């Protein structure tokens, strides 16, 4: 089955965690890493308008 097609939430989370682990070293500090981790699911969410702030705000709080 192709990634993302019919994949459950647990499978998606596992793949996302693996991808984030692969790029974690690009961030020197934990804060930007956490922001990136929150930003990507925000971009993939169903919110109508997506700019630099909204996806992260939705994910964090």
N, C-alpha and C positions, 0 to 999 in steps of 0.2 A: 504494500500500500504506500502511496506517495506521501511524503511528509506533509502534514497539514490537512490532508483529506481523510476525514473520518477518524482523526486522532483524538483521543480523549484528553481531558484537561491534565491528567497526570503525565501522559506521554509528552504533551506540549511543554509542560513545566520542566520535565527532565531534559528535553532538547534545549530549552531556553537556558537552563542552569549550565549545561555543558558549553553552550555558546558564550555565555557571560564569563565562565571560567577561562575560556580561551583568550578573551580580550582583557581580562582583569589587570594584567601586567602593564597595560597601556596607561592606566591611571595610577599616578604616584600616591594619591591620597584616597582614603576610603570615601570621603564625601562625594567627589565627582563620580566615583564608581557606583555609589548608591543612587545617585541621581540618574545615571544612565540606566541602571537596573529598573527604576521606576518609569523612566521615559518611554522605553520601547513598548511595554504593554499598553501604556497610555496611547501611543500612536496607533496601536492595533485595536483599540477599543472602539465602541460605537459612538463616541462623542461627536457632535456635529462639526464643531470648529476645532482645528488642531493647530496650535502655534507652539512656540517654545515653552510656554508656561502651563497651559491647560492639561496636557497629558500627565505631567508630573504631579501637578496639584491633585488631580483626580486619583492617581495611584497612591499618593501619600496620605491624603486626608479627606 
